[in-house]
Amino acid sequence: MGIRENVIETLERVKIAANGRDVTLIAATKMNDTAKVKEAISAGIEVCGENRVQELVAKKEENAYEGAGLHFIGHLQKNKVKYVVGEVDLIHSVDSVELMEVISKRAEKLSIVQDILIEINVADEDSKHGINSTNLDNILQAAGDMKGIKVRGLMSIPPISQKKGDNIVYFNEMRELFIDIGAKKYDNVIMDFLSMGMSGDFEDAISCGANLVRVGTAIFGARIY
Ligand SMILES: *Cc1c(COP(=O)(O)O)cnc(C)c1O
């Protein structure tokens, strides 16, 4: 199947899983060129997620994301913050107070407020970025003093599912965290977005409360590294 058919089918699957809730399908565009990104947008994708700064800059120059929103979903290094802040609607992957501070400073310089999510390493994997949930209070307290950012929710990348249902335990853990934080009063924090679920498990993630899902392979086919 082509990208157009994949987008239509994936949007339909998202809609069914969402069961009337508002869920956004983010096309994870890494390693897919401008022509493919444009094809996905013309087929109905409303938000693209890029996870490498270099690709984001290059594709932006080619107007790849025209007609869609743009999120940054990959690991962000402090020295690359200037290429991302103000260029994307939402940064999903903030995983330290220091990174948040650099983003906030850059946004203040541009006189904007950058929306961000905090990335949680929900399965506590050594190979993954993201904070341990025990450090979440600390990072959310720190956000209260930062004028250039607004925390809009949480993101997680659990282990790759081997079979359907594998990640439900992590998705539920994320939902509980999301609800807990939402019930507490933190300055500068609103729990609007829960970003979790990829090609192998986005329907489970949606059932567990995700309202942003990041899907690459199911739209663009397997990536050749
Ligand atoms: C690549 C990527 C995805 C999409 O993964 P697929 O399994 O191809 O759907 C989602 N989130 C992030 C952060 C990614 O880098």
The ligand as an SDF file (V2000), in Angstrom:
LIG
                    3D

 15 15  0  0  0  0  0  0  0  0999 V2000
   10.1520    6.8740   15.1320 C   0  0  0  0  0  0  0  0  0  0  0  0
    9.3810    7.3160   16.2820 C   0  0  0  0  0  0  0  0  0  0  0  0
    8.0290    6.9830   16.4330 C   0  0  0  0  0  0  0  0  0  0  0  0
    7.2840    6.1070   15.4390 C   0  0  0  0  0  0  0  0  0  0  0  0
    7.7110    4.8010   15.4930 O   0  0  0  0  0  0  0  0  0  0  0  0
    7.0270    3.6720   14.5520 P   0  0  0  0  0  0  0  0  0  0  0  0
    7.2260    2.4240   15.2970 O   0  0  0  0  0  0  0  0  0  0  0  0
    7.7180    3.7130   13.2560 O   0  0  0  0  0  0  0  0  0  0  0  0
    5.5790    4.0300   14.4410 O   0  0  0  0  0  0  0  0  0  0  0  0
    7.3570    7.4690   17.5450 C   0  0  0  0  0  0  0  0  0  0  0  0
    7.9680    8.2340   18.4710 N   0  0  0  0  0  0  0  0  0  0  0  0
    9.2450    8.5820   18.3650 C   0  0  0  0  0  0  0  0  0  0  0  0
    9.8600    9.4280   19.4180 C   0  0  0  0  0  0  0  0  0  0  0  0
    9.9960    8.1380   17.2790 C   0  0  0  0  0  0  0  0  0  0  0  0
   11.2790    8.4680   17.1910 O   0  0  0  0  0  0  0  0  0  0  0  0
  1  2  1  0
  2  3  1  0
  2 14  2  0
  3  4  1  0
  3 10  2  0
  4  5  1  0
  5  6  1  0
  6  7  2  0
  6  8  1  0
  6  9  1  0
 10 11  1  0
 11 12  2  0
 12 13  1  0
 12 14  1  0
 14 15  1  0
M  END
$$$$
